[in-house]
Amino acid sequence: MTLPALLGGPPVRPQGPPTWPQWSSSVASVFAQLVATGDWGRYHGPHGAALMAALAESHGTEHVQLCASGTAAVELALRGVSVGPGDEVILSAYDFKANFTNVVLLGALPVLVDCRSDDAQLDVDQVSVAVTDKTKAIIASHLQGGLVAMAALRELADQRGIAIIEDVCQAPGAIVDGRPAGAWGDVATLSFGGSKLVTAGRGGAVLTHRPEVAQRMRVYNQRGNEASPLSEMQAAILLPQWQQLDVANQERSAAVIEMRGLPGMTLFMSAPRSVGLDLAVDFQPAYYKVGFWYSAAEYAGLSRERFCQALRAEGIPLDSGFAGLHQTHARRRFRAVGGLPQATRACASVVMLHHPILRSGPGPGIELRQAVDKIRTYATMLRDAQPDDLCGT
Ligand SMILES: *Cc1c(COP(=O)(O)O)cnc(C)c1O
């Protein structure tokens, strides 16, 4: 076996990680049309309307509004369900940073709960412990290829009269407990940011079936002029990507199946938690990132950071997961429910693969396994190498 690329051997993927976005003939032809019609410079027109209709249809939600980013979408969603000063909003301590910031921005208190030990997703049992009479909303983010147990969460939220913001920025097109991800929440949020599965560089959307929530979001976003708009140009290039999303998601899922059973790198395992559902039909993750639990013990104690560095040197885009919201914010900013042991563990040991590699040729799973095997064979050398001895970084 050759040396790992970080120690000077030949990388598994000499061409490096795939670029994103990948070339798309349908997006290319939309660009040509935009130029020919002048639609690239319009405020309003058929493209935004067509995108909203497609999103409404995919999710079975009546009201769709486009906006400038996923972060703006989460803010709109919180405003849509009337979160304000004095309210509490429950979210996982292992979540996207800006979700916490948005809650604070509105004067509400983030209430951090633990995540699950199998898939690092929001733990619905912990949510039920966290609810008080001040709880206004729960943010449920489907993260890194996992899916929150939405049927159970919906039941809990309905019993207690709490709104769910379902953050689908990482899981567009996924199916959870038999419904499209995004169809469970009072409001769902999407992102069309530059790294996301469906991208216009920037952009986002909110979806809801509740007219009064849609009205509040609209009033806030259209304060005399649109404050957080998505352009016709963006909408036009998003539509063909949305139409091709299911096929792309299936390809990505097929690649992830080949990544099961890697040593010391265990895939997040979400499973339908409602009885009577069909695993293949009612439960389909989408992979913006592929989350794994890294176990340094399988690699002679090699640190997670150097393990990721070694894979990146092989041309495989692997990074550490999120920093914990409970670890990056002052205690007075939030209330924590319990000791958050799983979130702490997730922050210390999750690694995540970035999605473009899942659709780059026939064997992303084989490449990953080759790279991991090399790193495991040379784990001690990698662990003991001085920073100056490392190559390809
Ligand atoms: C990317 C992301 C967002 C924010 O989207 P932007 O468009 O980058 O603002 C929100 N939530 C999650 C879970 C995300 O991954």
The ligand as a Gaussian input file, in Angstrom:
#p B3LYP/6-31G(d) Opt

LIG

0 1
 C      -26.982000      26.717000       4.949000
 C      -27.925000      26.606000       6.087000
 C      -28.721000      27.684000       6.498000
 C      -28.594000      29.074000       5.969000
 O      -28.589000      29.210000       4.621000
 P      -27.860000      30.448000       3.881000
 O      -28.578000      30.509000       2.588000
 O      -26.420000      30.105000       3.779000
 O      -28.101000      31.665000       4.719000
 C      -29.612000      27.483000       7.524000
 N      -29.729000      26.291000       8.122000
 C      -28.975000      25.243000       7.772000
 C      -29.168000      23.951000       8.482000
 C      -28.038000      25.363000       6.749000
 O      -27.273000      24.317000       6.426000

